[in-house]
Amino acid sequence: MFAGMIVVATVGNLAVIWIVLAHKRMRTVTNYFIVNLSIADAMVSTLNTALNFVYMLNSNWPFGTLFCKISQFVANTSICASVFTLMAIAIDR
């Protein structure tokens, strides 16, 4: 289920990014905010979810201390980006 979730999240977010950036009429301020949300979600699904799944299976972090710090940084950064982007959308509205 994790693999399916990661694939659907990554493909869906990349499709949103591609649709907004490839079509000129989709380039609005709100859609750029949605692209920002998609980038943050794609970062979580590709860089964090799979590695945490391996950690949950093994109860051991096999990727090293540096990548542990990078993984946590990516998770926290993408959550902050999502929250601040939703706040900006609310203010824009």
Legacy VTK file of the C-alpha trace (Angstrom):
# vtk DataFile Version 3.0
C-alpha trace
ASCII
DATASET POLYDATA
POINTS 93 float
0.000 0.000 0.000
2.859 2.366 0.741
4.304 1.871 -2.747
0.940 2.577 -4.359
0.452 5.627 -2.182
3.892 6.976 -3.089
3.340 6.410 -6.819
-0.114 8.006 -6.833
1.062 11.004 -4.780
4.147 11.575 -6.910
2.417 11.148 -10.273
-0.572 13.242 -9.207
1.542 16.112 -7.922
3.803 16.059 -10.968
0.703 16.148 -13.180
-0.600 19.214 -11.344
2.774 20.950 -11.708
2.976 20.077 -15.409
-0.589 21.193 -16.168
-0.168 24.589 -14.516
3.253 25.307 -15.985
2.561 23.958 -19.495
-0.641 25.880 -20.197
-0.549 29.662 -20.258
-4.179 30.124 -19.204
-3.545 28.117 -16.023
-0.859 30.520 -14.808
-2.731 32.422 -12.130
-1.657 33.399 -8.645
-3.872 30.776 -7.022
-2.576 28.068 -9.333
1.012 29.010 -8.496
0.113 28.515 -4.856
-1.285 25.098 -5.779
1.966 24.303 -7.615
3.858 25.212 -4.458
1.650 22.826 -2.469
2.258 20.111 -5.062
6.024 20.579 -4.873
5.950 20.307 -1.093
3.759 17.195 -1.224
5.935 15.591 -3.900
8.982 16.206 -1.722
7.328 14.401 1.182
6.123 11.494 -0.923
9.429 10.899 -2.708
12.046 11.859 -0.130
10.408 11.044 3.164
7.628 8.469 2.968
9.627 5.653 1.368
12.533 6.032 3.778
10.235 6.121 6.800
8.534 2.989 5.515
11.900 1.187 5.471
12.518 2.446 8.996
9.121 1.185 10.173
9.741 -2.256 8.667
13.230 -2.743 10.114
13.081 -0.601 13.268
16.510 0.559 12.170
17.649 3.549 10.109
20.069 2.096 7.516
20.651 5.360 5.619
23.146 7.017 7.956
23.101 9.991 10.275
23.460 12.621 7.541
20.496 11.377 5.557
18.454 11.132 8.766
18.995 14.844 9.291
18.257 15.605 5.635
15.062 13.538 5.762
13.811 15.371 8.843
14.731 18.724 7.297
12.778 17.877 4.127
9.764 16.781 6.176
9.722 19.916 8.322
10.408 22.245 5.394
7.644 20.786 3.250
5.131 20.948 6.114
6.019 24.596 6.728
5.766 25.318 2.993
2.316 23.706 2.883
1.028 25.599 5.914
2.391 28.947 4.783
1.075 28.424 1.243
-2.413 27.628 2.562
-2.190 30.746 4.710
-1.188 32.809 1.666
-4.114 31.389 -0.320
-6.479 32.335 2.515
-5.060 35.868 2.659
-5.254 36.169 -1.135
-8.892 35.139 -1.095
LINES 1 94
93 0 1 2 3 4 5 6 7 8 9 10 11 12 13 14 15 16 17 18 19 20 21 22 23 24 25 26 27 28 29 30 31 32 33 34 35 36 37 38 39 40 41 42 43 44 45 46 47 48 49 50 51 52 53 54 55 56 57 58 59 60 61 62 63 64 65 66 67 68 69 70 71 72 73 74 75 76 77 78 79 80 81 82 83 84 85 86 87 88 89 90 91 92
